[in-house]
Amino acid sequence: MPVVRSEQTATSKTEQSLTQSLLQVWPALPFLGLGLWLAWPFLAYSGGVWLSDIEVNGENISRLFITSSAGLAAVSLLAAFFYRSFRRFIENRGFVIGLGLIGCLGAAAIILGGPYYFGHLMPFNPNPPFIIGAFLTGVSSGALLLRCGLLYSQLPPRRALLYTALSHLLLAVIFFVVHGLPYWRPLAGGPSLAGIIVFVTLLPLAGLVLSLQPPAPAAAQPLSAAGSERPTDAAAAGGERPTAVTAARCESAPEHYDLTFHQLPAVFWKFIVMLLLFSMVVSMIRSVITNIHPVDVTLSSSNILMLLRIAMALVFVFIALSPRASRLNYGKLFSLVAIAIVVTMALLPSFGVLDVNLNLVISMASVVFEYIFWCILAIVAHQKQISPVIIFGFGYGSYMLGNASGWFIGIFGLTQIINGPFISIFYLLLAGMVLIITLILFSERDFERLFSPISESELTLEYLMRIDVTTQDATQPGAAHKRGHFSQTMERLALEKGLSPRESEVLRYLAMGRGSDFIAEQLSVSWNTARTHIHNVYVKLDVHSRKELMDYVDHAVNPDK
């Protein structure tokens, strides 16, 4: 027995060594598990890899979509309420791999319960194996999604933008490779063998990749004997150095900062409601064309949509790598997406509600929206240090609940009146609903509030977007050697510039990126009084704008920068 255990231990150490070596060479690998996760639903809902020749429309695609989306939403929302327990599960590598295997079983049940294999032998339509399999894939996808969220919440915004874009490119590669493989079928008329293999193995492969733990950032260099600070590797290489805001966060951040969902700001819940309603309206429209048109039309539209997705991903890669990435405005992006959907919905009655090209515009707009809100969830979890299980659980859970509900309403409600006299009015009402969601329920101003700091340990989005994708995240423990330096600098500036004790407090909050409302609340003074203190600080420091003040403080904290 000791010999056997010794051999097992040696094997385990070898596997860990190989994994660590792979991650050292390719540290972004775990994050590309998002691309594998995205590939499964896209291949599943396009129908090209698992449907047989006897399919006449997208009825089974709709059943799969509704059931699988409902399972994903149920797991995500449940995890958000029990986030502490669930986080322990998704941090366990064996559990994550097991989740992928559950998805494998579910996908196999979908194939076997499909209309060509054993589905026609059963008296029920849809049959139990198909429904159970679809629900299991949703459960597996939901849990793997939260694992993705856990990984992406560790990234600064620009790196999250980049890795998300690369994941969409990986999805495109998988899609076209699968459809380019030899179309040999085990049984005539059924799905291809290559399609079956990919359909069954994608979720477990995603679980395997997502189970890998990215290498931790380099620890801070120790202080020398003389007490001077040694630069981090990133700084030595000419990378971006931590600024005053970073130092403030490092100094004030608790060791285990974790809000509960009861403490989330009201604007976050408005965001959740917006996700639910927006996805519900859009999926109602998309469900009609998928359910009524032949499968070939759905697959052809999927090919075009994938080409457009590639273009979108390349644009976001460019944005993430561009020095102007800090100017990216998520509120304006969402407004553009909403306007495209509103205009298209308004035109549909004139061109025909089943027009493939106009529906393709709505589908593409929803793809861009999904990309944007995934990055928003990652940024919120990263910025506010809230458990990613809460953020992604409520966020993606409500989004998929809206998708499932909207698809259900579209199939059993909208398709029944598609040729009725009031269909034009109904589509105009849906377009109006999207407009209300955009302009009233969650406007550009609400996006600003969503990213506004709510605690002393948060960095502003503007600063986070300035962290380059090639440098170590300055908010990680590698910046811990800056603790204390920020306070000393603030005290020195207050003394040199003759600031009063209250003005010194205001300067500290301004250096953290705080605004007038926050300062007034923290100092228990009126807004006008807070503005007066801010004006006095500006005058004594001889600065005229927030940017000048931030540059002034950054130079004081990092004089060699």
GUNU-318963 format. One line per 2 residues: number of its first residue (from 1); their letters; for each residue x, z, y of C-alpha. Coordinates in Angstrom, 3 decimals. Layout:
<sites>
NUM) A) X Z Y; ...
</sites>
This chain:
<sites>
1) MP) 0.000 0.000 0.000; 2.721 0.804 2.584
3) VV) 4.279 -2.611 1.882; 0.955 -4.372 2.427
5) RS) 0.330 -2.473 5.648; 3.834 -3.290 6.841
7) EQ) 3.249 -6.989 6.173; -0.094 -6.879 8.004
9) TA) 1.515 -5.124 10.958; 4.297 -7.699 11.070
11) TS) 1.757 -10.541 10.939; -0.287 -8.964 13.727
13) KT) 2.815 -8.542 15.900; 3.773 -12.172 15.265
15) EQ) 0.305 -13.362 16.319; 0.441 -11.225 19.455
17) SL) 3.892 -12.572 20.264; 2.726 -16.168 19.851
19) TQ) -0.334 -15.496 22.014; 1.755 -13.865 24.729
21) SL) 4.225 -16.758 24.657; 1.386 -19.270 24.984
23) LQ) -0.126 -17.371 27.922; 3.230 -17.138 29.639
25) VW) 3.542 -20.923 29.459; -0.137 -21.572 30.230
27) PA) -1.592 -18.528 32.038; -4.716 -20.449 33.082
29) LP) -5.792 -21.071 29.471; -8.346 -18.212 29.186
31) FL) -10.056 -19.360 32.382; -10.553 -22.853 30.956
33) GL) -12.784 -21.249 28.360; -15.432 -21.785 31.033
35) GL) -15.092 -25.530 30.428; -15.726 -25.083 26.697
37) WL) -18.677 -22.835 27.477; -20.129 -25.422 29.874
39) AW) -19.602 -28.258 27.401; -21.952 -26.843 24.775
41) PF) -25.166 -26.752 26.851; -24.442 -30.125 28.424
43) LA) -23.953 -31.776 25.029; -26.935 -29.895 23.637
45) YS) -29.342 -30.798 26.426; -28.254 -34.444 26.539
47) GG) -29.279 -34.670 22.864; -26.614 -37.151 21.850
49) VW) -24.817 -34.982 19.296; -27.622 -33.405 17.293
51) LS) -30.787 -35.521 17.528; -31.724 -38.109 14.925
53) DI) -33.057 -41.648 15.243; -36.652 -40.604 14.685
55) EV) -36.795 -38.832 18.061; -39.118 -40.685 20.433
57) NG) -38.751 -38.417 23.491; -37.078 -35.254 24.732
59) EN) -39.612 -32.827 23.270; -37.066 -31.098 21.030
61) IS) -34.514 -31.041 23.849; -37.077 -29.173 25.950
63) RL) -37.729 -26.683 23.153; -34.023 -26.068 22.759
65) FI) -33.518 -25.694 26.505; -36.355 -23.222 27.018
67) TS) -35.522 -21.051 24.011; -31.759 -21.020 24.507
69) SA) -32.064 -20.393 28.264; -34.491 -17.536 27.634
71) GL) -32.016 -15.948 25.205; -29.180 -16.302 27.714
73) AA) -31.287 -14.801 30.505; -32.413 -11.879 28.318
75) VS) -28.861 -10.942 27.306; -27.497 -11.308 30.841
77) LL) -30.191 -9.213 32.499; -30.085 -6.558 29.793
79) AA) -26.307 -6.320 30.115; -26.605 -5.876 33.888
81) FF) -28.708 -2.728 33.398; -26.353 -1.304 30.741
83) YR) -23.190 -2.704 32.284; -20.793 0.113 31.356
85) SF) -21.507 -0.104 27.636; -21.614 -3.875 27.615
87) RR) -18.332 -4.203 29.471; -16.593 -2.278 26.702
89) FI) -17.915 -4.827 24.233; -16.838 -7.942 26.110
91) EN) -13.386 -6.473 26.707; -12.937 -6.263 22.916
93) RG) -11.318 -9.424 21.578; -12.880 -9.180 18.133
95) FV) -16.341 -8.791 19.648; -15.891 -11.885 21.842
97) IG) -14.786 -13.958 18.856; -17.761 -12.640 16.890
99) LG) -20.095 -13.747 19.684; -18.747 -17.255 19.326
101) LI) -19.442 -17.153 15.587; -23.052 -16.133 16.290
103) GC) -23.330 -19.261 18.406; -21.881 -21.246 15.509
105) LG) -24.616 -19.974 13.178; -27.258 -20.736 15.770
107) AA) -26.029 -24.299 16.270; -25.970 -24.868 12.495
109) AI) -29.564 -23.616 12.256; -30.587 -26.079 14.987
111) IL) -29.057 -28.962 13.028; -30.625 -27.910 9.727
113) GG) -33.983 -27.124 11.321; -34.041 -30.413 13.195
115) PY) -36.581 -33.128 12.452; -34.311 -35.179 10.177
117) YF) -32.995 -32.523 7.790; -35.399 -29.731 6.807
119) GH) -37.689 -29.611 9.813; -40.159 -32.129 8.361
121) LM) -40.495 -30.007 5.207; -41.845 -27.028 7.129
123) PF) -45.477 -26.610 8.194; -44.616 -25.309 11.667
125) NP) -43.536 -27.384 14.662; -41.225 -26.177 16.048
127) NP) -40.025 -24.542 12.841; -38.579 -20.989 12.671
129) PF) -34.941 -21.964 11.853; -34.806 -24.227 14.919
131) II) -36.253 -21.583 17.261; -34.103 -18.768 15.832
133) GA) -31.002 -20.948 16.043; -31.744 -21.893 19.637
135) FL) -32.256 -18.243 20.591; -28.987 -17.232 18.892
137) TG) -27.069 -19.857 20.852; -28.598 -18.395 24.012
139) VS) -27.543 -14.873 23.035; -24.023 -16.059 22.251
141) SG) -23.817 -18.110 25.451; -25.065 -15.200 27.557
143) AL) -22.451 -12.794 26.256; -19.645 -15.371 26.562
145) LL) -20.820 -16.100 30.095; -20.259 -12.450 31.027
147) RC) -16.803 -12.610 29.515; -16.139 -15.638 31.750
149) GL) -17.418 -13.651 34.708; -15.105 -10.760 33.854
151) LY) -12.115 -13.122 33.908; -13.095 -15.004 37.067
153) SQ) -13.816 -11.824 39.018; -10.084 -11.065 38.811
155) LP) -9.214 -14.228 40.743; -8.912 -14.695 44.511
157) PR) -11.461 -17.243 45.796; -9.296 -20.343 46.003
159) RA) -8.009 -19.870 42.490; -11.569 -19.357 41.277
161) LL) -12.514 -22.625 42.995; -9.608 -24.413 41.328
163) YT) -10.150 -23.094 37.803; -13.883 -23.767 38.007
165) AL) -13.195 -27.362 39.053; -10.670 -27.781 36.224
167) SH) -13.244 -26.404 33.781; -15.717 -29.073 34.898
169) LL) -13.050 -31.720 34.322; -12.453 -30.295 30.843
171) LA) -16.197 -30.535 30.213; -16.099 -34.231 31.185
173) VI) -13.174 -34.890 28.846; -14.968 -33.215 25.934
175) FF) -18.188 -35.115 26.667; -16.614 -38.573 26.711
177) VV) -14.313 -37.863 23.768; -17.259 -36.735 21.639
179) HG) -19.309 -39.802 22.512; -16.302 -42.030 21.885
181) LP) -15.654 -40.713 18.357; -16.627 -42.835 15.323
183) YW) -20.373 -42.632 14.836; -20.376 -42.048 11.075
185) RP) -23.445 -40.199 9.796; -23.615 -38.045 6.661
187) LA) -27.208 -39.252 6.228; -28.576 -42.487 7.606
189) GG) -30.589 -41.934 10.769; -29.255 -38.450 11.395
191) PS) -26.687 -37.216 13.922; -23.046 -38.217 13.560
193) LA) -20.601 -36.025 11.668; -18.321 -35.763 14.720
195) GI) -21.279 -34.703 16.863; -22.328 -32.068 14.332
197) IV) -18.809 -30.628 14.113; -18.421 -30.389 17.891
199) FV) -21.928 -28.977 18.330; -21.259 -26.222 15.784
201) TL) -17.671 -25.347 16.761; -17.719 -25.410 20.568
203) LP) -19.100 -21.887 21.078; -16.710 -20.194 18.609
205) LA) -13.819 -22.127 20.170; -14.958 -20.933 23.604
207) GL) -15.088 -17.367 22.270; -11.553 -17.676 20.900
209) VL) -10.118 -18.962 24.189; -12.059 -16.465 26.307
211) SL) -10.861 -13.603 24.105; -7.304 -14.187 25.304
213) QP) -6.211 -11.730 27.971; -4.476 -13.351 30.982
215) PA) -1.017 -11.926 31.756; -1.171 -9.113 34.280
217) PA) 0.372 -9.707 37.727; 3.888 -8.462 38.246
219) AA) 4.124 -4.839 39.265; 5.446 -3.861 42.651
221) QP) 9.180 -3.525 43.048; 10.361 0.080 43.476
223) LS) 11.773 1.423 46.703; 15.511 1.447 47.032
225) AA) 17.513 4.644 47.380; 17.540 4.231 51.135
227) GS) 13.772 3.956 51.145; 13.652 0.290 52.159
229) ER) 11.072 -1.956 50.549; 12.155 -4.659 48.136
231) PT) 10.123 -7.874 48.408; 7.917 -8.966 45.575
233) DA) 8.756 -12.119 43.657; 6.081 -14.022 45.562
235) AA) 7.528 -13.003 48.908; 11.049 -13.847 47.809
237) AG) 9.915 -17.285 46.823; 8.441 -17.869 50.259
239) GE) 4.871 -17.153 49.202; 2.206 -15.502 51.287
241) RP) 2.952 -11.880 52.064; 0.346 -9.125 52.162
243) TA) -1.067 -8.678 55.648; -2.485 -5.697 57.485
245) VT) -5.863 -6.190 55.854; -4.267 -6.101 52.413
247) AA) -2.380 -2.948 53.247; -5.563 -1.328 54.489
249) RC) -7.367 -2.174 51.298; -4.533 -0.941 49.088
251) ES) -4.352 2.314 50.992; -8.061 3.067 51.049
253) AP) -9.161 1.684 47.683; -10.098 4.321 45.105
255) EH) -8.552 4.187 41.683; -11.860 3.400 39.919
257) YD) -14.225 1.879 42.446; -17.471 0.804 40.781
259) LT) -20.865 0.520 42.476; -24.037 0.698 40.439
261) FH) -26.711 -1.943 40.872; -28.798 0.624 42.791
263) QL) -26.154 0.586 45.546; -26.001 -3.182 45.984
265) PA) -26.944 -4.402 49.479; -30.388 -5.877 50.096
267) VF) -28.907 -9.306 50.813; -27.643 -9.498 47.217
269) WK) -31.172 -9.042 45.893; -32.377 -11.738 48.276
271) FI) -29.707 -13.961 46.750; -31.004 -13.157 43.266
273) VM) -34.589 -14.008 44.248; -33.350 -17.254 45.803
275) LL) -31.554 -18.195 42.570; -34.680 -17.521 40.542
277) LF) -37.030 -19.559 42.741; -34.609 -22.386 43.474
279) SM) -33.745 -22.958 39.806; -37.427 -22.742 38.860
281) VV) -38.467 -25.505 41.288; -35.579 -27.821 40.395
283) SM) -36.010 -27.398 36.627; -39.726 -28.185 36.913
285) IR) -38.831 -31.627 38.257; -36.021 -32.267 35.774
287) SV) -38.117 -31.245 32.778; -40.709 -33.986 33.315
289) IT) -38.340 -36.923 33.045; -36.459 -35.388 30.096
291) NI) -39.624 -34.661 28.137; -41.368 -37.993 28.741
293) HP) -38.565 -40.561 28.697; -36.880 -41.728 25.459
295) VD) -33.700 -39.964 24.369; -31.634 -43.059 25.219
297) VT) -32.673 -42.735 28.867; -31.669 -39.066 28.919
299) LS) -28.286 -39.868 27.359; -27.676 -42.743 29.789
301) SS) -28.473 -40.454 32.720; -26.101 -37.854 31.271
303) NI) -23.266 -40.402 31.266; -23.808 -41.204 34.950
305) LM) -24.191 -37.521 35.800; -20.890 -36.776 34.083
307) LL) -19.078 -39.395 36.166; -20.524 -37.829 39.307
309) RI) -19.455 -34.396 38.037; -15.872 -35.653 37.725
311) AM) -15.940 -36.813 41.349; -17.319 -33.430 42.427
313) AL) -14.649 -31.532 40.497; -11.848 -33.626 42.016
315) VF) -13.188 -32.934 45.505; -13.161 -29.179 44.856
317) VF) -9.651 -29.365 43.378; -8.533 -30.952 46.634
319) IA) -10.352 -28.279 48.652; -8.823 -25.430 46.620
321) LS) -5.304 -26.812 47.098; -5.787 -27.658 50.765
323) PR) -4.527 -25.290 53.481; -7.935 -25.709 55.136
325) AS) -9.752 -24.141 52.190; -10.392 -21.031 54.273
327) RL) -12.847 -23.089 56.354; -15.108 -23.747 53.376
329) NY) -18.628 -22.693 54.322; -20.778 -21.867 51.301
331) GK) -23.905 -21.554 53.411; -23.566 -25.102 54.756
333) LF) -22.848 -26.445 51.267; -26.001 -24.844 49.952
335) SL) -27.978 -26.245 52.896; -26.715 -29.773 52.162
337) VA) -27.693 -29.430 48.507; -31.142 -28.169 49.453
339) IA) -31.662 -30.987 51.986; -30.753 -33.591 49.349
341) IV) -33.313 -32.097 46.969; -36.020 -31.843 49.648
343) VT) -35.594 -35.467 50.745; -35.539 -36.719 47.154
345) MA) -38.660 -34.751 46.208; -40.457 -36.115 49.246
347) LL) -39.554 -39.695 48.210; -40.483 -39.322 44.540
349) PS) -44.239 -39.926 44.982; -43.486 -43.209 46.800
351) FG) -41.028 -44.532 44.224; -42.681 -42.942 41.194
353) VL) -42.176 -39.387 39.968; -40.504 -40.720 36.831
355) DV) -37.929 -42.753 38.737; -34.647 -42.165 36.914
357) NL) -32.334 -42.740 39.876; -34.074 -40.310 42.215
359) NL) -34.245 -37.682 39.492; -30.528 -38.233 38.978
361) VI) -29.974 -37.201 42.601; -31.822 -33.932 41.944
363) SM) -29.797 -33.341 38.766; -26.526 -33.919 40.600
365) AS) -27.584 -31.615 43.420; -28.311 -28.899 40.859
367) VV) -24.827 -29.420 39.334; -23.208 -28.897 42.745
369) FE) -25.416 -25.866 43.324; -24.416 -24.351 39.966
371) YI) -20.748 -24.859 40.831; -21.205 -23.214 44.234
373) FW) -23.122 -20.189 43.038; -20.719 -19.571 40.118
375) CI) -17.874 -19.341 42.652; -20.023 -17.147 44.913
377) LA) -20.640 -14.683 42.075; -16.898 -14.583 41.306
379) IV) -16.058 -13.984 44.969; -18.651 -11.229 45.405
381) AH) -17.442 -9.402 42.285; -13.804 -9.784 43.394
383) QK) -14.361 -8.857 47.026; -16.703 -5.914 46.550
385) QI) -15.049 -4.577 43.368; -18.445 -4.370 41.694
387) SP) -18.651 -4.639 37.922; -18.756 -8.367 37.088
389) VI) -21.295 -7.570 34.367; -23.703 -6.503 37.124
391) IF) -22.986 -9.470 39.399; -22.992 -12.194 36.745
393) GF) -25.667 -10.482 34.682; -28.220 -10.428 37.486
395) GY) -26.938 -13.655 39.052; -26.783 -15.968 36.078
397) GS) -29.577 -14.123 34.294; -32.020 -14.799 37.137
399) YM) -30.790 -18.393 37.423; -31.398 -19.108 33.729
401) LG) -34.701 -17.226 33.775; -35.768 -19.533 36.598
403) NA) -34.591 -22.562 34.620; -36.485 -21.537 31.485
405) SG) -39.651 -20.672 33.427; -39.536 -23.840 35.504
407) WF) -38.938 -26.027 32.460; -41.846 -24.369 30.662
409) IG) -44.161 -24.890 33.636; -42.993 -28.468 33.981
411) IF) -43.625 -29.298 30.310; -46.989 -27.602 29.909
413) GL) -48.267 -27.974 33.460; -46.660 -30.728 35.498
415) TQ) -46.683 -33.329 32.708; -50.436 -32.856 32.351
417) II) -51.099 -33.948 35.940; -48.301 -36.503 36.258
419) NG) -50.798 -39.361 36.608; -53.382 -37.378 38.553
421) PF) -54.477 -38.123 42.120; -52.889 -34.972 43.570
423) IS) -49.381 -35.388 42.139; -47.988 -36.606 45.499
425) IF) -49.313 -33.530 47.278; -47.892 -31.290 44.548
427) YL) -44.393 -32.786 44.903; -44.543 -32.402 48.670
429) LL) -45.480 -28.754 48.176; -42.448 -28.289 45.907
431) AG) -40.227 -29.905 48.540; -41.707 -27.547 51.127
433) MV) -40.997 -24.584 48.853; -37.305 -25.563 48.616
435) LI) -37.233 -25.848 52.411; -38.708 -22.355 52.783
437) IT) -36.174 -20.945 50.318; -33.356 -22.535 52.322
439) LI) -34.472 -21.798 55.862; -36.322 -18.493 55.530
441) LF) -35.651 -16.686 52.256; -31.876 -17.196 52.185
443) SE) -30.340 -18.959 55.178; -26.746 -19.596 56.207
445) RD) -26.816 -16.277 58.052; -27.606 -14.507 54.789
447) FE) -24.511 -16.042 53.208; -22.450 -14.419 55.964
449) RL) -24.105 -11.077 55.240; -23.475 -11.507 51.511
451) FS) -19.728 -11.704 52.134; -19.650 -8.989 54.803
453) PI) -17.582 -5.971 53.680; -19.668 -2.950 52.718
455) SE) -16.862 -0.516 51.905; -13.478 0.508 53.227
457) SE) -11.668 -1.128 50.317; -12.984 -4.654 50.854
459) LT) -11.197 -7.616 52.357; -12.995 -10.201 54.438
461) LE) -13.773 -13.561 52.871; -11.717 -15.271 55.568
463) YL) -8.641 -13.363 54.502; -9.259 -13.820 50.776
465) MR) -9.587 -17.572 51.275; -6.141 -17.582 52.884
467) ID) -4.497 -16.421 49.638; -2.807 -19.495 48.216
469) VT) -3.503 -20.530 44.610; 0.213 -20.542 43.804
471) TQ) 0.996 -17.009 44.990; 0.388 -13.649 43.464
473) DA) -2.900 -12.150 44.623; -1.921 -9.752 47.349
475) TQ) -4.877 -7.530 46.508; -3.479 -6.772 43.053
477) PG) -1.333 -3.708 42.236; 1.759 -5.719 43.185
479) AA) 0.965 -4.873 46.798; 0.856 -1.130 46.170
481) HK) 4.244 -0.603 47.820; 2.495 -1.258 51.158
483) RG) 0.471 1.944 50.938; 1.123 4.233 53.847
485) HF) 2.841 1.544 55.914; -0.461 0.380 57.405
487) SQ) -1.430 3.860 58.637; 2.001 4.416 60.162
489) TM) 1.792 1.077 61.957; -1.687 1.849 63.325
491) ER) -0.511 5.233 64.596; 2.539 3.648 66.241
493) LA) 0.426 0.965 67.945; -2.074 3.572 69.196
495) LE) 0.740 5.666 70.657; 2.549 2.714 72.257
497) KG) -0.617 1.243 73.804; -2.127 4.553 74.904
499) LS) -5.259 4.331 72.774; -7.628 7.282 72.648
501) PR) -8.407 8.867 69.251; -11.736 7.018 69.123
503) ES) -10.074 3.710 70.100; -7.485 4.294 67.372
505) EV) -10.283 4.485 64.826; -11.795 1.280 66.217
507) LR) -8.431 -0.485 65.970; -8.127 0.519 62.325
509) YL) -11.592 -0.847 61.514; -10.915 -4.070 63.407
511) AM) -7.662 -4.535 61.487; -9.676 -4.214 58.264
513) GR) -11.899 -7.076 59.379; -14.900 -4.940 60.350
515) GS) -17.490 -5.963 62.917; -19.389 -4.197 65.684
517) DF) -22.348 -3.164 63.520; -20.151 -1.536 60.896
519) IA) -18.026 0.267 63.490; -21.104 1.583 65.285
521) EQ) -22.509 2.917 62.019; -19.249 4.558 60.940
523) LS) -18.649 6.216 64.322; -22.329 7.190 64.695
525) VS) -22.543 5.539 68.100; -24.728 2.816 69.572
527) WN) -23.854 -0.835 69.253; -23.121 -1.078 72.981
529) TA) -20.746 1.902 72.784; -18.940 0.298 69.856
531) RT) -18.612 -2.935 71.854; -17.162 -0.952 74.772
533) HI) -14.525 0.622 72.523; -13.677 -2.788 71.089
535) HN) -13.309 -4.234 74.600; -10.958 -1.379 75.573
537) VY) -8.803 -2.015 72.483; -8.609 -5.723 73.328
539) VK) -7.552 -4.945 76.915; -4.869 -2.419 75.947
541) LD) -3.429 -4.718 73.266; -3.704 -7.705 75.657
543) VH) -5.610 -9.861 73.149; -8.700 -11.953 73.783
545) SR) -10.194 -12.706 70.376; -10.481 -11.331 66.848
547) KE) -7.943 -13.883 65.608; -5.389 -12.826 68.253
549) LM) -5.907 -9.178 67.331; -5.490 -9.888 63.593
551) DY) -2.318 -11.888 64.259; -1.016 -9.088 66.495
553) VD) -1.625 -6.429 63.842; -0.264 -8.606 61.031
555) HA) 2.948 -9.108 63.004; 3.194 -5.360 63.606
557) VN) 2.764 -4.610 59.898; 5.068 -7.465 58.796
559) PD) 7.528 -8.053 61.665; 9.667 -10.380 59.511
561) K) 6.765 -12.643 58.631
</sites>
